[in-house]
Amino acid sequence: MRYVKKYLDFKESIFNNITSFGDSLNILESLKIWSNAILSSILATEVDIYEDLQLDREFYKNRLDIDFLFDNIEFINALTSLSLKKSNIQLSDDYETFIKEPIKWMFIYDITSNELENPVYMLLQTWENNKWSEVKLFKINGNIKNFYDKICSKTIEIIDNNDNYIYLTSDSSTWELQTPEKKNDIYKKFLNKEEFHKLLLNKNIKINII
């Protein structure tokens, strides 16, 4: 088995002065993550889809696409023979996510599990060079909740002089102050996207993305 390589260039935390419109856009852009970081969050291990799911290599050659697999009877029967079942297909475009490139995925569960439980595998495709990549299969060794937390929520610390304010967002449109006792006319309990961007643009502050 081959472990997912860490995305070395991805920085989960940065620290900057915001002094211009371009700087504020860079901060917002830095909130986005790569699929590598998402896979690391669930301790995903890439495995051989043919061996682990006992698929016929010749039949599935050039057919490793999630949409094809979802409706393919041979694939469904292969899962059933291993006491596994598939979920529906999900796309990052259907969520307010922080992911840099579109992805689509399908979870594979133990046949007795419900979809509130941890899946056994994840089938993943990423958008590369204006087309979907070939499907990869990952064994999930961590908590799948971390997957959704990673793509859909971000925490940011704003440091203004000697005060700090922690904001959390789960949709990139509304930011909630996690230290409500510190709220004031500028640092409100809730900031919409425009207010948040204006704050980054107009204040001489420092940012720590957690």
Backbone as a chain_set.jsonl record, in Angstrom:
{"seq": "MRYVKKYLDFKESIFNNITSFGDSLNILESLKIWSNAILSSILATEVDIYEDLQLDREFYKNRLDIDFLFDNIEFINALTSLSLKKSNIQLSDDYETFIKEPIKWMFIYDITSNELENPVYMLLQTWENNKWSEVKLFKINGNIKNFYDKICSKTIEIIDNNDNYIYLTSDSSTWELQTPEKKNDIYKKFLNKEEFHKLLLNKNIKINII", "coords": {"N": [[0.846, -1.181, 0.0], [0.371, 2.305, -0.6], [1.184, 5.271, 0.972], [-0.521, 8.355, 1.334], [1.079, 11.173, 0.107], [2.339, 13.944, 1.911], [1.266, 17.234, 1.398], [3.633, 19.321, 0.869], [4.007, 21.987, 0.289], [1.747, 23.228, 1.088], [0.417, 25.462, 3.365], [-0.95, 25.479, 6.448], [-1.172, 27.455, 8.245], [-0.764, 30.933, 8.312], [0.84, 34.184, 8.632], [0.321, 37.53, 8.543], [0.563, 41.019, 7.585], [-2.138, 43.059, 6.702], [-2.4, 45.187, 4.151], [-3.282, 46.09, 1.717], [-5.648, 45.871, -1.05], [-4.955, 43.726, -2.694], [-3.463, 42.161, -0.904], [-5.447, 41.393, 0.924], [-7.055, 39.796, -0.696], [-5.249, 37.74, -1.185], [-5.084, 36.598, 1.332], [-7.682, 35.581, 1.633], [-7.634, 33.767, -0.465], [-5.733, 32.031, 0.482], [-7.083, 30.563, 2.313], [-8.072, 28.411, 1.008], [-7.746, 24.917, 0.222], [-5.878, 21.951, -0.766], [-6.667, 18.771, -2.282], [-4.957, 16.866, -1.281], [-4.444, 17.652, 1.361], [-6.935, 17.267, 2.473], [-7.229, 14.49, 2.301], [-5.2, 13.714, 4.004], [-6.298, 14.54, 6.396], [-8.12, 12.583, 7.063], [-6.568, 10.446, 7.375], [-6.059, 8.95, 5.062], [-5.251, 6.198, 2.995], [-3.851, 5.327, -0.018], [-4.911, 2.686, -2.057], [-4.801, -0.295, -4.11], [-7.228, -0.335, -6.44], [-8.131, -2.435, -8.02], [-7.202, -4.743, -6.736], [-8.15, -4.508, -4.041], [-10.917, -4.255, -4.369], [-11.404, -6.302, -5.995], [-11.613, -6.202, -8.862], [-11.989, -6.668, -12.404], [-9.243, -6.159, -14.348], [-8.935, -5.784, -17.129], [-11.542, -5.326, -18.039], [-12.233, -2.942, -16.697], [-10.366, -1.16, -17.536], [-9.619, 2.055, -18.603], [-12.131, 2.809, -17.828], [-12.452, 3.784, -15.361], [-14.228, 5.701, -13.868], [-16.189, 7.609, -11.692], [-18.906, 8.12, -12.197], [-19.512, 6.176, -14.104], [-18.967, 3.816, -12.642], [-20.875, 3.97, -10.637], [-23.345, 3.182, -11.707], [-22.766, 0.74, -12.739], [-23.373, -2.649, -13.07], [-21.66, -4.862, -12.694], [-19.719, -3.762, -11.039], [-21.242, -3.084, -8.776], [-22.034, -5.651, -8.013], [-19.536, -6.718, -7.419], [-18.875, -5.268, -5.128], [-20.921, -6.126, -3.418], [-20.274, -8.819, -3.136], [-18.147, -8.602, -1.475], [-19.269, -7.81, 0.815], [-19.881, -5.104, 0.871], [-21.096, -1.748, 0.207], [-22.147, 1.046, -1.815], [-22.145, 4.68, -1.617], [-24.118, 7.588, -2.535], [-23.012, 9.68, -5.269], [-20.955, 12.479, -4.653], [-20.27, 15.943, -5.097], [-17.845, 18.529, -4.937], [-18.696, 20.986, -5.825], [-21.273, 21.149, -4.995], [-21.218, 22.004, -2.467], [-20.416, 24.694, -0.153], [-17.329, 25.159, -0.303], [-13.804, 25.138, 0.682], [-11.986, 24.155, -1.016], [-9.36, 23.912, -3.434], [-9.33, 22.787, -6.072], [-11.945, 21.314, -8.062], [-13.567, 18.377, -6.852], [-14.867, 15.022, -6.971], [-16.582, 12.444, -5.272], [-17.166, 9.156, -3.874], [-18.351, 7.247, -1.291], [-17.59, 4.068, 0.201], [-19.152, 1.657, 2.042], [-19.304, -0.701, 4.798], [-21.574, -3.323, 4.362], [-23.511, -3.549, 6.303], [-23.546, -1.149, 7.546], [-24.723, 2.218, 8.264], [-25.071, 5.469, 6.701], [-24.215, 7.299, 8.516], [-22.148, 6.297, 9.815], [-18.589, 5.556, 9.812], [-17.11, 5.35, 6.603], [-15.576, 2.623, 4.757], [-13.952, 2.842, 2.516], [-12.957, 5.362, 0.111], [-13.795, 6.552, -3.0], [-12.23, 8.623, -5.285], [-12.097, 11.423, -7.451], [-10.292, 13.96, -9.133], [-10.248, 17.241, -10.596], [-8.343, 17.786, -13.308], [-6.263, 19.351, -15.636], [-8.42, 20.259, -17.204], [-10.178, 18.09, -17.217], [-11.675, 15.151, -15.73], [-9.765, 13.225, -13.518], [-8.509, 9.816, -13.456], [-10.244, 7.452, -11.444], [-9.291, 7.075, -8.036], [-8.678, 4.898, -5.289], [-9.134, 5.026, -1.823], [-8.269, 3.889, 1.391], [-9.923, 4.486, 4.365], [-8.727, 5.627, 7.339], [-9.164, 7.328, 9.388], [-11.39, 9.661, 11.095], [-14.308, 10.383, 9.363], [-15.663, 12.73, 9.698], [-13.755, 14.685, 9.875], [-13.12, 15.13, 7.25], [-15.296, 16.569, 6.13], [-15.23, 18.747, 7.834], [-12.831, 19.826, 7.066], [-13.165, 20.631, 4.376], [-15.302, 22.356, 4.525], [-15.185, 24.193, 6.634], [-13.49, 26.83, 8.331], [-11.142, 28.344, 10.526], [-10.123, 31.448, 11.753], [-7.79, 33.682, 13.116], [-7.804, 36.978, 14.138], [-5.634, 39.538, 14.747], [-5.47, 42.461, 16.373], [-3.752, 45.132, 17.269], [-3.266, 44.65, 20.612], [-5.247, 42.86, 20.979], [-7.079, 39.864, 20.256], [-9.187, 38.108, 17.944], [-11.269, 35.45, 17.323], [-12.592, 33.878, 14.548], [-14.999, 31.796, 12.978], [-15.996, 29.986, 10.088], [-18.365, 28.161, 8.155], [-19.281, 28.161, 5.662], [-18.124, 30.083, 4.148], [-19.488, 32.409, 3.779], [-20.633, 33.505, 6.035], [-19.22, 34.617, 9.001], [-18.503, 33.688, 12.272], [-17.98, 35.004, 15.466], [-15.897, 33.56, 17.813], [-15.215, 34.265, 20.28], [-17.288, 35.697, 21.923], [-17.511, 37.489, 24.009], [-15.822, 39.498, 23.404], [-16.908, 41.025, 21.444], [-17.631, 43.963, 19.492], [-18.328, 47.175, 17.981], [-16.924, 46.943, 15.629], [-15.801, 44.344, 15.507], [-18.024, 42.239, 15.181], [-20.507, 39.853, 16.372], [-21.406, 38.285, 14.254], [-20.223, 38.292, 10.954], [-20.806, 39.142, 7.607], [-19.813, 38.077, 4.284], [-18.98, 40.356, 2.837], [-18.546, 42.245, 4.869], [-16.512, 40.985, 6.242], [-14.459, 40.921, 4.332], [-14.085, 43.669, 3.997], [-13.179, 44.321, 6.502], [-10.68, 43.024, 6.532], [-9.476, 44.516, 4.552], [-9.461, 47.187, 5.434], [-8.348, 47.441, 7.974], [-5.365, 47.632, 9.888], [-4.159, 44.912, 10.516], [-3.203, 41.666, 11.81], [-3.147, 38.302, 10.649], [-3.933, 34.986, 11.474], [-4.29, 31.917, 10.201], [-5.95, 29.189, 11.27]], "CA": [[0.0, 0.0, 0.0], [1.135, 3.535, -0.729], [0.586, 6.308, 1.791], [-0.707, 9.65, 0.697], [2.173, 12.094, 0.391], [1.916, 15.224, 2.464], [1.424, 18.358, 0.475], [4.621, 20.072, 1.611], [3.926, 23.422, 0.041], [0.521, 23.775, 1.655], [0.605, 26.015, 4.698], [-2.218, 25.554, 7.158], [-1.184, 28.668, 9.046], [0.059, 32.029, 7.816], [0.815, 35.342, 9.51], [0.562, 38.621, 7.602], [-0.066, 42.327, 7.712], [-3.036, 43.358, 5.597], [-2.193, 46.599, 3.841], [-3.815, 46.449, 0.414], [-6.702, 45.019, -1.603], [-4.328, 42.483, -3.154], [-3.109, 41.36, 0.262], [-6.65, 40.791, 1.496], [-7.45, 38.707, -1.587], [-4.309, 36.644, -0.962], [-5.48, 35.936, 2.566], [-8.88, 34.789, 1.35], [-7.225, 32.651, -1.319], [-4.942, 31.088, 1.27], [-8.001, 29.711, 3.051], [-8.377, 27.238, 0.202], [-6.863, 23.781, 0.455], [-5.754, 20.962, -1.826], [-7.233, 17.467, -1.931], [-3.965, 16.141, -0.48], [-4.636, 17.993, 2.763], [-8.181, 16.635, 2.89], [-6.957, 13.071, 2.478], [-4.395, 13.586, 5.214], [-7.145, 14.77, 7.568], [-8.83, 11.339, 7.4], [-5.543, 9.393, 7.382], [-6.38, 8.104, 3.918], [-4.179, 5.425, 2.394], [-4.207, 4.89, -1.366], [-4.776, 1.243, -2.255], [-5.048, -0.744, -5.476], [-8.672, -0.534, -6.597], [-8.378, -3.751, -8.619], [-6.962, -5.782, -5.74], [-9.006, -4.384, -2.861], [-12.32, -4.464, -4.732], [-11.428, -7.502, -6.846], [-12.172, -5.824, -10.159], [-11.311, -7.17, -13.597], [-8.408, -5.075, -14.886], [-9.189, -5.563, -18.552], [-12.871, -4.749, -18.222], [-12.333, -1.58, -16.17], [-9.348, -0.298, -18.11], [-10.191, 3.265, -19.23], [-13.516, 2.995, -17.388], [-12.441, 4.137, -13.954], [-14.91, 6.976, -13.661], [-17.185, 7.408, -10.646], [-20.253, 8.068, -12.769], [-19.675, 4.856, -14.733], [-18.995, 2.795, -11.607], [-22.09, 4.085, -9.827], [-24.444, 2.453, -12.343], [-22.278, -0.496, -13.34], [-23.841, -3.829, -12.331], [-20.51, -5.678, -12.298], [-19.089, -3.089, -9.898], [-22.138, -3.254, -7.629], [-21.946, -7.054, -7.599], [-18.218, -6.91, -6.8], [-18.982, -4.744, -3.769], [-21.808, -7.009, -2.65], [-19.543, -10.059, -2.825], [-17.205, -8.272, -0.396], [-20.115, -7.27, 1.891], [-19.733, -3.651, 0.831], [-22.093, -1.015, -0.562], [-21.691, 2.38, -2.196], [-22.995, 5.831, -1.319], [-24.351, 8.427, -3.697], [-21.885, 10.497, -5.706], [-20.976, 13.852, -4.146], [-19.355, 16.856, -5.782], [-17.495, 19.699, -4.127], [-19.473, 22.128, -6.315], [-22.556, 21.159, -4.299], [-20.966, 22.536, -1.134], [-19.615, 25.911, -0.032], [-16.083, 24.579, 0.181], [-12.558, 25.885, 0.579], [-11.045, 23.346, -1.778], [-8.824, 24.647, -4.577], [-9.764, 22.217, -7.336], [-13.149, 20.5, -7.884], [-13.417, 16.936, -6.662], [-16.088, 14.257, -6.75], [-16.229, 11.266, -4.494], [-18.198, 8.199, -3.498], [-17.903, 6.425, -0.176], [-17.943, 2.652, 0.205], [-19.418, 1.262, 3.424], [-19.68, -2.068, 5.131], [-22.965, -3.497, 3.927], [-24.403, -3.429, 7.469], [-23.414, 0.203, 8.109], [-25.513, 3.309, 7.704], [-24.197, 6.523, 6.2], [-23.734, 8.111, 9.63], [-20.94, 5.633, 10.297], [-17.394, 5.78, 9.012], [-16.958, 4.464, 5.447], [-14.352, 1.827, 4.681], [-13.157, 3.382, 1.409], [-13.426, 6.548, -0.606], [-13.405, 6.687, -4.401], [-12.003, 10.059, -5.466], [-11.605, 11.969, -8.713], [-9.979, 15.382, -9.092], [-10.306, 17.93, -11.883], [-6.969, 18.069, -13.717], [-6.098, 19.64, -17.072], [-9.753, 20.402, -17.815], [-10.914, 16.825, -17.292], [-11.625, 14.376, -14.502], [-8.716, 12.215, -13.444], [-8.974, 8.453, -13.223], [-10.617, 7.202, -10.049], [-8.36, 6.46, -7.088], [-9.349, 4.312, -4.13], [-8.421, 5.284, -0.572], [-8.743, 3.27, 2.632], [-10.101, 5.545, 5.357], [-8.249, 5.188, 8.647], [-9.514, 8.347, 10.369], [-12.802, 10.028, 11.242], [-14.766, 11.055, 8.151], [-16.099, 14.083, 10.064], [-12.644, 15.594, 9.577], [-13.184, 15.425, 5.819], [-16.249, 17.66, 5.92], [-14.714, 19.92, 8.551], [-11.71, 20.386, 6.308], [-13.579, 21.309, 3.145], [-16.425, 23.277, 4.721], [-15.055, 25.133, 7.739], [-12.181, 27.42, 8.565], [-11.016, 29.214, 11.688], [-9.126, 32.475, 11.512], [-7.531, 34.576, 14.24], [-7.466, 38.352, 13.758], [-4.903, 40.207, 15.823], [-5.564, 43.916, 16.218], [-2.975, 45.644, 18.403], [-3.027, 43.616, 21.625], [-6.441, 42.028, 21.1], [-7.271, 38.871, 19.203], [-10.577, 37.731, 17.709], [-11.337, 34.176, 16.607], [-13.797, 33.732, 13.74], [-15.197, 30.488, 12.331], [-16.996, 29.935, 9.034], [-18.606, 26.828, 7.58], [-19.788, 28.317, 4.302], [-17.368, 31.2, 3.575], [-20.352, 33.578, 3.633], [-20.887, 34.061, 7.367], [-18.147, 34.377, 9.961], [-19.02, 33.826, 13.633], [-16.972, 35.271, 16.488], [-15.829, 32.481, 18.795], [-14.975, 34.902, 21.583], [-18.36, 36.699, 21.892], [-17.324, 38.505, 25.038], [-14.985, 40.556, 22.843], [-17.579, 41.691, 20.325], [-17.785, 45.406, 19.553], [-18.934, 47.711, 16.758], [-16.133, 46.492, 14.473], [-15.74, 42.888, 15.542], [-19.372, 41.817, 15.545], [-20.655, 38.41, 16.579], [-21.489, 37.702, 12.929], [-19.808, 39.132, 9.836], [-21.035, 38.527, 6.309], [-18.618, 38.025, 3.441], [-18.559, 41.72, 2.494], [-18.009, 42.862, 6.088], [-15.241, 40.336, 6.549], [-13.471, 41.397, 3.376], [-13.846, 45.079, 4.313], [-12.353, 44.321, 7.705], [-9.317, 42.695, 6.117], [-8.957, 45.577, 3.695], [-9.373, 48.504, 6.052], [-7.674, 47.452, 9.272], [-3.962, 47.218, 9.935], [-4.241, 43.776, 11.421], [-2.474, 40.441, 11.483], [-4.037, 37.163, 10.458], [-3.416, 33.635, 11.669], [-5.27, 30.919, 9.758], [-5.746, 28.032, 12.166]], "C": [[0.885, 1.235, 0.0], [0.439, 4.644, 0.047], [0.516, 7.62, 1.041], [0.43, 10.575, 1.105], [1.624, 13.394, 0.95], [2.166, 16.319, 1.446], [2.319, 19.386, 1.148], [4.488, 21.57, 1.452], [2.682, 24.059, 0.645], [0.779, 24.246, 3.074], [-0.757, 26.185, 5.358], [-2.307, 26.851, 7.952], [-0.286, 29.707, 8.424], [-0.1, 33.216, 8.746], [1.206, 36.535, 8.689], [-0.013, 39.931, 8.079], [-0.946, 42.548, 6.495], [-2.932, 44.844, 5.296], [-2.804, 47.014, 2.517], [-4.904, 45.476, -0.006], [-6.119, 43.681, -2.041], [-3.964, 41.574, -2.006], [-4.33, 40.671, 0.851], [-7.161, 39.645, 0.63], [-6.536, 37.501, -1.404], [-4.656, 35.875, 0.309], [-6.695, 35.05, 2.336], [-8.541, 33.572, 0.493], [-6.489, 31.598, -0.513], [-5.817, 30.206, 2.15], [-8.292, 28.418, 2.3], [-7.329, 26.147, 0.398], [-6.852, 22.852, -0.753], [-6.309, 19.627, -1.347], [-6.262, 16.646, -1.09], [-4.166, 16.381, 1.013], [-5.904, 17.358, 3.309], [-7.953, 15.155, 3.182], [-6.132, 12.829, 3.737], [-5.259, 13.71, 6.466], [-7.903, 13.52, 7.99], [-7.876, 10.14, 7.356], [-5.773, 8.405, 6.239], [-5.135, 7.449, 3.333], [-4.615, 4.983, 1.004], [-3.929, 3.404, -1.517], [-5.104, 0.916, -3.706], [-6.525, -1.101, -5.629], [-9.0, -1.921, -7.156], [-8.224, -4.861, -7.581], [-7.957, -5.699, -4.585], [-10.469, -4.646, -3.169], [-12.502, -5.62, -5.702], [-12.121, -7.229, -8.18], [-11.341, -6.393, -11.292], [-10.557, -6.033, -14.282], [-8.729, -4.77, -16.336], [-10.536, -4.88, -18.772], [-12.907, -3.276, -17.811], [-11.228, -0.654, -16.677], [-10.022, 0.827, -18.902], [-11.655, 3.492, -18.861], [-13.587, 3.414, -15.916], [-12.931, 5.571, -13.76], [-16.042, 6.732, -12.665], [-18.591, 7.286, -11.213], [-20.529, 6.724, -13.441], [-19.825, 3.772, -13.667], [-20.313, 2.8, -10.838], [-23.224, 3.228, -10.392], [-24.045, 1.08, -12.88], [-22.64, -1.72, -12.488], [-22.682, -4.683, -11.846], [-19.819, -5.082, -11.073], [-19.935, -3.271, -8.641], [-22.072, -4.686, -7.104], [-20.614, -7.355, -6.922], [-18.237, -6.416, -5.361], [-19.809, -5.678, -2.885], [-21.088, -8.286, -2.242], [-18.532, -9.858, -1.696], [-17.932, -7.697, 0.822], [-19.931, -5.765, 2.032], [-20.888, -3.042, 0.033], [-21.594, 0.401, -0.804], [-22.671, 3.448, -1.717], [-23.39, 6.504, -2.62], [-23.076, 9.182, -4.054], [-22.051, 11.902, -5.128], [-19.936, 14.677, -4.891], [-19.081, 18.064, -4.899], [-18.281, 20.924, -4.563], [-20.831, 22.236, -5.624], [-22.444, 21.719, -2.886], [-20.301, 23.903, -1.246], [-18.278, 25.481, 0.557], [-14.904, 25.52, 0.021], [-11.538, 25.136, -0.277], [-10.633, 24.062, -3.06], [-9.312, 24.107, -5.906], [-11.003, 21.348, -7.107], [-12.798, 19.023, -7.675], [-14.811, 16.309, -6.655], [-15.694, 12.951, -6.089], [-17.453, 10.4, -4.223], [-17.629, 7.327, -2.39], [-18.355, 4.984, -0.364], [-18.0, 2.195, 1.66], [-19.493, -0.252, 3.569], [-21.171, -2.2, 4.874], [-23.959, -3.355, 5.07], [-24.393, -2.019, 8.061], [-24.447, 1.143, 7.525], [-24.559, 4.447, 7.369], [-23.806, 7.532, 7.266], [-22.451, 7.523, 10.214], [-19.773, 5.901, 9.35], [-17.358, 4.827, 7.814], [-15.645, 3.7, 5.512], [-13.395, 2.429, 3.654], [-13.771, 4.681, 0.895], [-12.893, 6.475, -2.03], [-13.328, 8.183, -4.708], [-11.517, 10.365, -6.877], [-11.373, 13.466, -8.55], [-10.003, 15.954, -10.504], [-8.901, 18.381, -12.254], [-6.908, 18.271, -15.224], [-7.427, 19.623, -17.825], [-10.478, 19.083, -18.053], [-10.792, 16.108, -15.949], [-10.514, 13.339, -14.579], [-9.339, 10.83, -13.32], [-9.269, 8.275, -11.735], [-9.445, 6.604, -9.267], [-9.156, 5.975, -5.885], [-8.489, 4.531, -2.888], [-9.092, 4.539, 0.576], [-8.797, 4.371, 3.679], [-9.738, 5.011, 6.735], [-8.584, 6.181, 9.76], [-11.005, 8.615, 10.389], [-13.258, 10.835, 10.037], [-15.295, 12.456, 8.448], [-15.009, 15.101, 9.741], [-12.629, 16.009, 8.113], [-14.092, 16.62, 5.562], [-15.812, 18.928, 6.653], [-13.638, 20.62, 7.729], [-12.184, 21.164, 5.09], [-14.601, 22.413, 3.387], [-16.256, 24.265, 5.869], [-13.613, 25.609, 7.869], [-12.239, 28.317, 9.786], [-9.88, 30.185, 11.438], [-9.008, 33.356, 12.753], [-7.118, 35.938, 13.69], [-6.809, 39.023, 14.953], [-4.847, 41.696, 15.518], [-4.943, 44.55, 17.452], [-2.747, 44.517, 19.406], [-4.229, 42.697, 21.822], [-6.506, 41.006, 19.967], [-8.731, 38.424, 19.161], [-10.583, 36.471, 16.845], [-12.674, 34.091, 15.872], [-13.806, 32.362, 13.067], [-16.238, 30.634, 11.235], [-17.147, 28.501, 8.543], [-19.137, 26.934, 6.158], [-19.115, 29.45, 3.538], [-18.206, 32.463, 3.411], [-20.629, 34.273, 4.959], [-19.778, 33.637, 8.319], [-18.672, 34.661, 11.362], [-17.876, 33.998, 14.62], [-17.028, 34.19, 17.56], [-15.494, 32.992, 20.192], [-16.003, 36.036, 21.733], [-18.232, 37.78, 22.945], [-16.494, 39.685, 24.544], [-15.681, 41.349, 21.736], [-17.695, 43.192, 20.572], [-18.368, 45.879, 18.224], [-18.206, 47.249, 15.498], [-16.136, 44.977, 14.391], [-17.072, 42.359, 16.078], [-19.413, 40.307, 15.77], [-20.722, 37.679, 15.243], [-21.053, 38.73, 11.895], [-20.168, 38.412, 8.543], [-19.769, 38.638, 5.463], [-18.081, 39.423, 3.14], [-17.941, 42.423, 3.691], [-16.641, 42.287, 6.433], [-14.14, 40.842, 5.624], [-13.116, 42.859, 3.663], [-12.951, 45.198, 5.539], [-10.898, 44.032, 7.366], [-8.674, 43.842, 5.355], [-8.629, 46.846, 4.465], [-8.613, 48.554, 7.375], [-6.224, 46.995, 9.135], [-3.844, 46.096, 10.957], [-3.315, 42.654, 10.976], [-3.445, 39.276, 11.49], [-3.289, 35.863, 10.735], [-4.512, 32.663, 11.26], [-4.979, 29.618, 10.503], [-6.145, 26.739, 11.463]], "O": [[1.998, 1.221, 0.526], [-0.738, 4.929, -0.178], [1.379, 7.944, 0.225], [0.713, 10.743, 2.291], [0.579, 13.881, 0.519], [3.167, 16.309, 0.729], [1.839, 20.227, 1.908], [4.813, 22.335, 2.36], [2.572, 25.284, 0.707], [1.306, 23.494, 3.893], [-1.604, 26.94, 4.881], [-3.403, 27.295, 8.294], [0.844, 29.399, 8.043], [-1.034, 33.273, 9.547], [2.322, 36.575, 8.17], [-0.953, 39.962, 8.873], [-0.536, 42.254, 5.373], [-3.338, 45.671, 6.112], [-2.84, 48.208, 2.22], [-5.072, 44.409, 0.585], [-6.71, 42.629, -1.795], [-4.127, 40.357, -2.097], [-4.264, 39.503, 1.235], [-7.644, 38.639, 1.149], [-6.998, 36.361, -1.463], [-4.537, 34.65, 0.355], [-6.733, 33.906, 2.788], [-9.087, 32.487, 0.694], [-6.605, 30.404, -0.791], [-5.341, 29.203, 2.682], [-8.717, 27.434, 2.905], [-6.17, 26.429, 0.701], [-7.699, 22.951, -1.641], [-6.408, 19.385, -0.144], [-6.686, 15.824, -0.278], [-4.075, 15.46, 1.824], [-5.951, 16.955, 4.472], [-8.429, 14.633, 4.19], [-6.347, 11.848, 4.448], [-4.988, 13.065, 7.479], [-8.294, 13.4, 9.151], [-8.303, 8.987, 7.307], [-5.692, 7.19, 6.422], [-4.091, 8.088, 3.198], [-5.647, 4.327, 0.863], [-2.857, 2.919, -1.154], [-5.623, 1.759, -4.438], [-7.009, -2.054, -5.019], [-10.023, -2.509, -6.807], [-9.016, -5.803, -7.548], [-8.542, -6.71, -4.196], [-11.191, -5.194, -2.337], [-13.608, -5.885, -6.171], [-13.066, -7.915, -8.57], [-10.132, -6.579, -11.155], [-11.162, -5.063, -14.738], [-8.788, -3.604, -16.724], [-10.654, -3.968, -19.59], [-13.53, -2.456, -18.485], [-11.168, 0.512, -16.286], [-10.877, 0.582, -19.753], [-12.343, 4.28, -19.51], [-14.657, 3.397, -15.308], [-12.158, 6.499, -13.525], [-16.773, 5.75, -12.787], [-19.377, 6.45, -10.766], [-21.639, 6.197, -13.359], [-20.699, 2.913, -13.77], [-20.806, 1.745, -10.436], [-23.977, 2.617, -9.634], [-24.879, 0.346, -13.409], [-22.253, -1.808, -11.323], [-22.704, -5.177, -10.719], [-19.387, -5.81, -10.18], [-19.409, -3.576, -7.571], [-22.056, -4.908, -5.893], [-20.553, -8.141, -5.977], [-17.682, -7.062, -4.473], [-19.435, -5.975, -1.75], [-21.273, -8.778, -1.129], [-18.115, -10.815, -1.044], [-17.306, -7.168, 1.74], [-19.84, -5.225, 3.135], [-21.569, -3.737, -0.721], [-20.724, 0.895, -0.086], [-23.842, 3.178, -1.451], [-23.028, 6.032, -3.698], [-22.169, 9.305, -3.231], [-23.155, 12.448, -5.116], [-18.873, 14.182, -5.265], [-19.969, 18.558, -4.204], [-18.513, 21.82, -3.751], [-21.467, 23.29, -5.661], [-23.448, 21.889, -2.194], [-19.706, 24.241, -2.27], [-18.115, 25.442, 1.776], [-14.978, 26.54, -0.664], [-10.352, 25.462, -0.255], [-11.446, 24.732, -3.696], [-9.674, 24.885, -6.788], [-11.11, 20.705, -6.063], [-11.845, 18.506, -8.259], [-15.804, 16.978, -6.371], [-14.606, 12.422, -6.322], [-18.598, 10.842, -4.326], [-16.556, 6.741, -2.536], [-19.371, 4.715, -1.004], [-17.031, 2.329, 2.408], [-19.715, -0.98, 2.601], [-21.937, -1.275, 5.145], [-25.133, -3.069, 4.832], [-25.157, -1.732, 8.983], [-24.982, 0.909, 6.441], [-23.378, 4.397, 7.713], [-23.135, 8.519, 6.965], [-21.759, 8.168, 11.002], [-19.951, 6.404, 8.241], [-17.553, 3.624, 7.982], [-14.723, 4.083, 6.232], [-12.19, 2.517, 3.886], [-14.911, 5.035, 1.195], [-11.687, 6.351, -2.244], [-14.268, 8.923, -4.418], [-10.656, 9.676, -7.424], [-12.162, 14.157, -7.906], [-9.801, 15.234, -11.482], [-8.33, 19.252, -11.598], [-7.434, 17.466, -15.993], [-7.546, 19.06, -18.913], [-11.289, 18.967, -18.972], [-9.918, 16.42, -15.14], [-10.353, 12.66, -15.593], [-10.544, 10.694, -13.106], [-8.616, 8.878, -10.883], [-8.712, 5.75, -9.767], [-10.171, 6.563, -5.513], [-7.287, 4.264, -2.89], [-10.314, 4.554, 0.717], [-7.827, 5.107, 3.861], [-10.355, 4.071, 7.235], [-8.324, 5.915, 10.933], [-11.788, 7.888, 9.778], [-12.661, 11.864, 9.72], [-15.368, 13.288, 7.544], [-15.302, 16.24, 9.378], [-12.182, 17.104, 7.774], [-13.713, 17.564, 4.869], [-16.0, 20.04, 6.159], [-13.553, 21.848, 7.705], [-11.663, 22.241, 4.801], [-14.757, 23.308, 2.556], [-17.127, 25.114, 6.059], [-12.663, 24.89, 7.56], [-13.25, 28.966, 10.051], [-8.808, 29.799, 10.972], [-10.013, 33.725, 13.362], [-6.198, 36.038, 12.879], [-7.378, 39.063, 16.044], [-4.25, 42.124, 14.529], [-5.519, 44.518, 18.54], [-2.095, 43.527, 19.077], [-4.234, 41.857, 22.721], [-6.041, 41.264, 18.857], [-9.414, 38.368, 20.183], [-9.978, 36.435, 15.773], [-13.741, 34.214, 16.474], [-12.77, 31.845, 12.648], [-17.245, 31.319, 11.416], [-16.187, 27.731, 8.519], [-19.413, 25.919, 5.519], [-19.493, 29.745, 2.404], [-17.695, 33.485, 2.953], [-20.834, 35.487, 5.001], [-19.444, 32.457, 8.426], [-19.218, 35.733, 11.622], [-16.916, 33.228, 14.609], [-18.082, 33.936, 18.142], [-15.493, 32.232, 21.161], [-15.634, 37.209, 21.677], [-18.785, 38.869, 22.791], [-16.462, 40.74, 25.178], [-15.082, 42.255, 21.157], [-17.84, 43.637, 21.711], [-18.849, 45.068, 17.432], [-18.804, 47.173, 14.424], [-16.434, 44.397, 13.346], [-17.216, 42.073, 17.267], [-18.485, 39.583, 15.41], [-20.17, 36.588, 15.101], [-21.458, 39.891, 11.949], [-19.88, 37.226, 8.386], [-18.776, 39.226, 5.891], [-16.872, 39.65, 3.183], [-16.933, 43.117, 3.557], [-15.735, 43.004, 6.859], [-13.035, 41.153, 6.067], [-11.947, 43.234, 3.576], [-12.078, 46.063, 5.605], [-9.993, 44.711, 7.851], [-7.48, 44.105, 5.494], [-7.63, 47.507, 4.181], [-8.272, 49.642, 7.84], [-5.911, 46.088, 8.364], [-3.475, 46.317, 12.11], [-2.724, 42.704, 9.897], [-4.428, 39.263, 12.23], [-2.159, 35.671, 10.286], [-5.555, 32.597, 11.911], [-3.902, 29.035, 10.377], [-6.046, 25.662, 12.05]]}, "num_chains": 1, "name": "protein.A"}
